[in-house]
């Protein structure tokens, strides 16, 4: 940056002293102004706890620039291709289990979060990775105070074959989750065991997710003002401009959408059978750009209200991606209309920054139409670890809530960095081929001699 400024000053002095054409000194002056502008925009804002940037002196200018660039990018990728992207053939391709490529970072995740007014809550997540590796979580919270979960939790890693095959569907470890009608019906089955305290119970779960709502695509539908706010707080240095050049490519490598609907079916817990009727959210995410080790923190709320509406609110901190504090979310009306959140006063540094999530949370979020006062009370929580080496620790909270006076139930996730690794007592039970792969990964991180071994992140 200083090189640009010096070059501009040198050009200006040279042109003036030689009495050349008037336009040349103007060009030099323009270069100086441009260099000074870029230098000022690269200044770092004050950081809260050394992580979360405040609004700097040039925040408003950077916000407007970011908003303009973002709108142009979205128009180029989505708006002008709207007819194709909303076609039945495209949606069918989007909604099915995705093929896993040779990229070691490729992933395909489907999750469900559901609850009802009685206080029953269900959370299921399956993540497909290469070589048949499946990362699974299931929690069932009942109003009696009992929490049922997969026996292997807090570890999520399961192996569906001997490592020689690639999976083509969400199946394994007792699960089978599949679409029956694209963007409308999904079937969720689990035959196996769940653990409640120290007791193992035989379980048969068979429920159907039914939605008549459209889907909310985070790349396309998240409020532009929220993204521009996060980007405007960052220092626009050379690394930032380098990332900006590849942002279109990165977006194409990440797909994340959610859909609201109803879950109905049954679950047999030993000799006891329950009929489930829940209001829920389905999440489908896939791509190759999902590196947990680069995420500092995130908090995510999925709130299902008694009037049939719902709300998703979150905040993600990923400084390496120049999103030190990105707020996300939307309100979904009882008619299935999504209203993106345009502002929120939920700040990561105010909630659980020391590694322990709070038991109560109160904050305000805004859409273009109105403001919402959100009040949350935690009823119970459980811990799980995500990533092949337990890169992150997640607190799953089962909550009761009130939004503008309307009662509801829901889920919250608090994710933190975890640097202790996956314990030997857990990894000792992994298949030999997987242990060999993880050993190879560690040798790469230690800059040891390379091997012909394939590997998984």
TINULO-381134 format. One record per residue (C-alpha): x, y, z. Coordinates in steps of 0.5 Angstrom, whole numbers. Example, Ala and Ser with C-alpha at 12.3 -4.5 7.8 and 13.67 -1.06 7.14 Angstrom:
<drendrens>
[drendren [25,-9,16]]
[drendren [27,-2,14]]
</drendrens>
This chain:
<drendrens>
[drendren [0,0,0]]
[drendren [6,5,2]]
[drendren [9,3,-5]]
[drendren [3,6,-9]]
[drendren [3,12,-5]]
[drendren [10,13,-6]]
[drendren [9,12,-13]]
[drendren [4,17,-14]]
[drendren [8,22,-10]]
[drendren [14,21,-15]]
[drendren [10,21,-21]]
[drendren [6,28,-19]]
[drendren [13,31,-18]]
[drendren [16,29,-24]]
[drendren [10,31,-28]]
[drendren [10,38,-25]]
[drendren [17,39,-26]]
[drendren [17,37,-33]]
[drendren [11,41,-35]]
[drendren [8,35,-38]]
[drendren [1,35,-40]]
[drendren [-4,37,-35]]
[drendren [-7,30,-34]]
[drendren [-1,26,-32]]
[drendren [-1,30,-25]]
[drendren [-8,29,-24]]
[drendren [-7,22,-25]]
[drendren [-1,22,-20]]
[drendren [-6,26,-15]]
[drendren [-11,20,-16]]
[drendren [-6,15,-15]]
[drendren [-4,18,-8]]
[drendren [-12,19,-6]]
[drendren [-13,12,-8]]
[drendren [-7,9,-4]]
[drendren [-9,14,2]]
[drendren [-16,11,1]]
[drendren [-14,4,1]]
[drendren [-9,5,7]]
[drendren [-15,8,11]]
[drendren [-20,2,10]]
[drendren [-14,-3,12]]
[drendren [-14,0,19]]
[drendren [-16,-5,24]]
[drendren [-22,-3,29]]
[drendren [-22,-4,36]]
[drendren [-23,-11,38]]
[drendren [-27,-13,44]]
[drendren [-23,-19,48]]
[drendren [-18,-19,42]]
[drendren [-23,-22,37]]
[drendren [-30,-18,36]]
[drendren [-29,-12,32]]
[drendren [-33,-5,33]]
[drendren [-35,0,28]]
[drendren [-29,4,26]]
[drendren [-29,11,23]]
[drendren [-30,9,16]]
[drendren [-35,4,18]]
[drendren [-41,7,14]]
[drendren [-37,8,8]]
[drendren [-35,1,8]]
[drendren [-42,-2,10]]
[drendren [-45,2,3]]
[drendren [-39,-1,-1]]
[drendren [-40,-8,2]]
[drendren [-48,-7,1]]
[drendren [-47,-5,-7]]
[drendren [-42,-11,-8]]
[drendren [-46,-16,-5]]
[drendren [-52,-14,-8]]
[drendren [-49,-15,-15]]
[drendren [-46,-21,-13]]
[drendren [-52,-24,-11]]
[drendren [-56,-21,-18]]
[drendren [-50,-25,-22]]
[drendren [-51,-32,-18]]
[drendren [-58,-32,-16]]
[drendren [-63,-27,-19]]
[drendren [-61,-27,-26]]
[drendren [-62,-35,-26]]
[drendren [-68,-35,-22]]
[drendren [-72,-39,-27]]
[drendren [-67,-45,-27]]
[drendren [-65,-45,-20]]
[drendren [-73,-45,-18]]
[drendren [-74,-51,-23]]
[drendren [-77,-58,-20]]
[drendren [-71,-61,-23]]
[drendren [-66,-57,-20]]
[drendren [-69,-57,-13]]
[drendren [-69,-65,-14]]
[drendren [-62,-65,-15]]
[drendren [-61,-60,-9]]
[drendren [-65,-64,-4]]
[drendren [-62,-71,-5]]
[drendren [-56,-74,-2]]
[drendren [-50,-71,-5]]
[drendren [-45,-75,-9]]
[drendren [-38,-74,-5]]
[drendren [-32,-72,-9]]
[drendren [-25,-74,-8]]
[drendren [-24,-68,-4]]
[drendren [-22,-70,3]]
[drendren [-26,-64,6]]
[drendren [-33,-66,2]]
[drendren [-39,-67,7]]
[drendren [-46,-68,6]]
[drendren [-51,-66,13]]
[drendren [-58,-67,14]]
[drendren [-61,-65,21]]
[drendren [-68,-64,24]]
[drendren [-69,-60,30]]
[drendren [-77,-60,33]]
[drendren [-81,-59,39]]
[drendren [-88,-58,41]]
[drendren [-92,-54,46]]
[drendren [-92,-60,51]]
[drendren [-84,-59,51]]
[drendren [-82,-65,47]]
[drendren [-76,-64,43]]
[drendren [-72,-68,38]]
[drendren [-65,-67,35]]
[drendren [-62,-71,29]]
[drendren [-56,-70,25]]
[drendren [-53,-74,20]]
[drendren [-46,-72,17]]
[drendren [-44,-76,11]]
[drendren [-36,-76,10]]
[drendren [-32,-80,5]]
[drendren [-30,-88,6]]
[drendren [-37,-89,9]]
[drendren [-35,-85,15]]
[drendren [-42,-82,19]]
[drendren [-42,-77,24]]
[drendren [-49,-78,28]]
[drendren [-53,-75,34]]
[drendren [-60,-76,36]]
[drendren [-63,-73,43]]
[drendren [-70,-74,45]]
[drendren [-72,-69,51]]
[drendren [-78,-71,54]]
[drendren [-82,-66,59]]
[drendren [-81,-71,65]]
[drendren [-74,-69,65]]
[drendren [-71,-75,61]]
[drendren [-66,-74,56]]
[drendren [-65,-80,51]]
[drendren [-59,-80,47]]
[drendren [-54,-84,42]]
[drendren [-50,-89,47]]
[drendren [-44,-87,43]]
[drendren [-45,-79,45]]
[drendren [-41,-74,46]]
[drendren [-37,-78,40]]
[drendren [-40,-77,34]]
[drendren [-36,-82,29]]
[drendren [-39,-88,26]]
[drendren [-36,-93,21]]
[drendren [-41,-96,16]]
[drendren [-36,-100,12]]
[drendren [-29,-102,12]]
[drendren [-27,-96,9]]
[drendren [-27,-99,2]]
[drendren [-33,-96,0]]
[drendren [-37,-89,-1]]
[drendren [-44,-88,2]]
[drendren [-49,-86,-3]]
[drendren [-55,-84,2]]
[drendren [-56,-82,9]]
[drendren [-56,-89,12]]
[drendren [-52,-93,18]]
[drendren [-51,-93,25]]
[drendren [-58,-95,25]]
[drendren [-61,-89,21]]
[drendren [-64,-89,15]]
[drendren [-66,-82,13]]
[drendren [-68,-80,6]]
[drendren [-73,-76,1]]
[drendren [-80,-79,-1]]
[drendren [-81,-72,-5]]
[drendren [-76,-67,-6]]
[drendren [-77,-61,-2]]
[drendren [-84,-64,1]]
[drendren [-83,-70,5]]
[drendren [-77,-74,8]]
[drendren [-77,-80,12]]
[drendren [-73,-81,19]]
[drendren [-72,-88,21]]
[drendren [-67,-90,27]]
[drendren [-67,-97,30]]
[drendren [-62,-98,35]]
[drendren [-61,-96,42]]
[drendren [-61,-90,46]]
[drendren [-58,-88,53]]
[drendren [-62,-85,59]]
[drendren [-57,-83,64]]
[drendren [-54,-90,65]]
[drendren [-59,-94,62]]
[drendren [-60,-97,55]]
[drendren [-66,-97,52]]
[drendren [-68,-101,45]]
[drendren [-71,-96,40]]
[drendren [-75,-96,34]]
[drendren [-76,-89,31]]
[drendren [-80,-88,25]]
[drendren [-83,-80,23]]
[drendren [-84,-76,17]]
[drendren [-82,-69,16]]
[drendren [-87,-66,12]]
[drendren [-87,-58,9]]
[drendren [-91,-54,4]]
[drendren [-86,-48,5]]
[drendren [-81,-46,1]]
[drendren [-73,-47,3]]
[drendren [-69,-41,6]]
[drendren [-62,-41,2]]
[drendren [-57,-38,7]]
[drendren [-53,-36,1]]
[drendren [-59,-32,-3]]
[drendren [-64,-30,2]]
[drendren [-60,-28,9]]
[drendren [-60,-21,10]]
[drendren [-55,-17,6]]
[drendren [-55,-12,11]]
[drendren [-52,-17,16]]
[drendren [-47,-19,12]]
[drendren [-45,-12,10]]
[drendren [-45,-10,17]]
[drendren [-40,-16,19]]
[drendren [-35,-14,13]]
[drendren [-35,-7,14]]
[drendren [-32,-8,21]]
[drendren [-26,-12,18]]
[drendren [-20,-9,16]]
[drendren [-20,-9,9]]
[drendren [-12,-11,8]]
[drendren [-9,-15,2]]
[drendren [-11,-21,5]]
[drendren [-18,-19,5]]
[drendren [-18,-17,-3]]
[drendren [-15,-23,-4]]
[drendren [-21,-27,-1]]
[drendren [-26,-22,-5]]
[drendren [-23,-25,-11]]
[drendren [-25,-32,-10]]
[drendren [-31,-31,-6]]
[drendren [-36,-33,-12]]
[drendren [-32,-39,-12]]
[drendren [-32,-40,-5]]
[drendren [-40,-39,-5]]
[drendren [-41,-45,-10]]
[drendren [-37,-49,-5]]
[drendren [-42,-48,0]]
[drendren [-49,-50,0]]
[drendren [-54,-49,6]]
[drendren [-61,-48,6]]
[drendren [-67,-50,12]]
[drendren [-74,-51,11]]
[drendren [-80,-51,16]]
[drendren [-85,-56,17]]
[drendren [-88,-62,21]]
[drendren [-85,-68,24]]
[drendren [-90,-74,25]]
[drendren [-89,-81,27]]
[drendren [-88,-86,33]]
[drendren [-82,-88,37]]
[drendren [-82,-94,41]]
[drendren [-78,-93,48]]
[drendren [-77,-101,50]]
[drendren [-84,-103,52]]
[drendren [-87,-95,51]]
[drendren [-89,-92,45]]
[drendren [-90,-85,44]]
[drendren [-94,-81,38]]
[drendren [-90,-75,36]]
[drendren [-93,-69,33]]
[drendren [-87,-63,33]]
[drendren [-86,-57,29]]
[drendren [-79,-57,26]]
[drendren [-74,-55,22]]
[drendren [-70,-59,17]]
[drendren [-63,-57,15]]
[drendren [-59,-59,9]]
[drendren [-51,-57,8]]
[drendren [-46,-60,3]]
[drendren [-40,-58,0]]
[drendren [-32,-58,1]]
[drendren [-31,-51,5]]
[drendren [-33,-53,12]]
[drendren [-27,-53,16]]
[drendren [-29,-53,24]]
[drendren [-22,-51,26]]
[drendren [-22,-44,23]]
[drendren [-29,-43,27]]
[drendren [-28,-39,33]]
[drendren [-35,-39,36]]
[drendren [-42,-40,34]]
[drendren [-49,-39,37]]
[drendren [-55,-42,34]]
[drendren [-62,-42,36]]
[drendren [-68,-45,33]]
[drendren [-75,-43,36]]
[drendren [-81,-46,35]]
[drendren [-87,-42,37]]
[drendren [-94,-44,40]]
[drendren [-98,-40,34]]
[drendren [-94,-44,29]]
[drendren [-89,-39,27]]
[drendren [-81,-40,28]]
[drendren [-75,-36,29]]
[drendren [-68,-38,27]]
[drendren [-62,-33,30]]
[drendren [-55,-34,30]]
[drendren [-48,-31,31]]
[drendren [-42,-34,27]]
[drendren [-35,-32,29]]
[drendren [-30,-34,23]]
[drendren [-24,-29,23]]
[drendren [-20,-33,18]]
[drendren [-26,-32,13]]
[drendren [-26,-24,15]]
[drendren [-33,-26,19]]
[drendren [-31,-24,26]]
[drendren [-38,-23,28]]
[drendren [-43,-25,23]]
[drendren [-51,-25,25]]
[drendren [-56,-29,22]]
[drendren [-63,-31,22]]
[drendren [-70,-30,20]]
[drendren [-77,-31,22]]
[drendren [-82,-36,19]]
[drendren [-89,-34,19]]
[drendren [-94,-40,21]]
[drendren [-96,-39,13]]
[drendren [-89,-41,11]]
[drendren [-86,-34,9]]
[drendren [-79,-33,11]]
[drendren [-77,-26,14]]
[drendren [-70,-25,14]]
[drendren [-67,-21,20]]
[drendren [-64,-15,19]]
[drendren [-61,-13,26]]
[drendren [-60,-16,32]]
[drendren [-57,-14,39]]
[drendren [-54,-21,41]]
[drendren [-47,-21,41]]
[drendren [-42,-27,42]]
[drendren [-38,-23,47]]
[drendren [-44,-22,52]]
[drendren [-46,-29,52]]
[drendren [-42,-35,54]]
[drendren [-35,-32,52]]
[drendren [-31,-36,58]]
[drendren [-33,-42,55]]
[drendren [-40,-44,59]]
[drendren [-46,-42,56]]
[drendren [-51,-38,60]]
[drendren [-58,-41,63]]
[drendren [-62,-35,61]]
[drendren [-62,-30,54]]
[drendren [-65,-24,53]]
[drendren [-64,-20,46]]
[drendren [-68,-16,41]]
[drendren [-68,-18,33]]
[drendren [-71,-14,28]]
[drendren [-74,-16,21]]
[drendren [-76,-10,16]]
[drendren [-83,-11,19]]
[drendren [-82,-11,26]]
[drendren [-78,-12,33]]
[drendren [-78,-18,37]]
[drendren [-76,-19,44]]
[drendren [-73,-26,45]]
[drendren [-73,-29,52]]
[drendren [-70,-36,53]]
[drendren [-69,-41,59]]
[drendren [-65,-47,59]]
[drendren [-69,-53,61]]
[drendren [-63,-58,60]]
[drendren [-56,-59,56]]
[drendren [-52,-64,53]]
[drendren [-45,-64,50]]
[drendren [-42,-67,44]]
[drendren [-36,-66,40]]
[drendren [-35,-65,32]]
[drendren [-30,-66,28]]
[drendren [-25,-72,26]]
[drendren [-21,-70,32]]
[drendren [-26,-66,36]]
[drendren [-24,-60,33]]
[drendren [-30,-56,37]]
[drendren [-34,-57,43]]
[drendren [-42,-56,42]]
[drendren [-47,-55,48]]
[drendren [-54,-57,46]]
[drendren [-59,-54,50]]
[drendren [-66,-55,50]]
[drendren [-70,-49,52]]
[drendren [-77,-46,53]]
[drendren [-78,-39,50]]
[drendren [-82,-33,49]]
[drendren [-82,-28,43]]
[drendren [-86,-22,44]]
[drendren [-91,-25,49]]
[drendren [-92,-32,45]]
[drendren [-89,-38,48]]
[drendren [-85,-43,45]]
[drendren [-80,-49,45]]
[drendren [-73,-50,42]]
[drendren [-66,-52,41]]
[drendren [-60,-48,42]]
[drendren [-53,-49,40]]
[drendren [-46,-46,43]]
[drendren [-40,-48,39]]
[drendren [-33,-47,42]]
[drendren [-26,-49,40]]
[drendren [-23,-55,43]]
[drendren [-16,-56,43]]
[drendren [-15,-63,47]]
[drendren [-16,-67,41]]
[drendren [-20,-74,41]]
[drendren [-18,-78,47]]
[drendren [-14,-85,46]]
[drendren [-20,-88,50]]
[drendren [-25,-86,44]]
[drendren [-20,-87,38]]
[drendren [-17,-94,41]]
[drendren [-24,-97,38]]
[drendren [-23,-94,31]]
[drendren [-22,-99,25]]
[drendren [-15,-100,24]]
[drendren [-15,-96,17]]
[drendren [-18,-90,20]]
[drendren [-13,-90,26]]
[drendren [-8,-90,20]]
[drendren [-11,-85,16]]
[drendren [-11,-80,23]]
[drendren [-4,-82,24]]
[drendren [-2,-80,17]]
[drendren [-6,-73,18]]
[drendren [-2,-72,24]]
[drendren [5,-73,20]]
[drendren [2,-68,15]]
[drendren [1,-63,21]]
[drendren [8,-64,24]]
[drendren [11,-63,17]]
[drendren [14,-71,17]]
[drendren [15,-74,10]]
[drendren [9,-75,6]]
[drendren [6,-82,4]]
[drendren [1,-85,-1]]
[drendren [-4,-85,4]]
[drendren [-11,-82,3]]
[drendren [-14,-78,8]]
[drendren [-20,-75,11]]
[drendren [-21,-68,15]]
</drendrens>
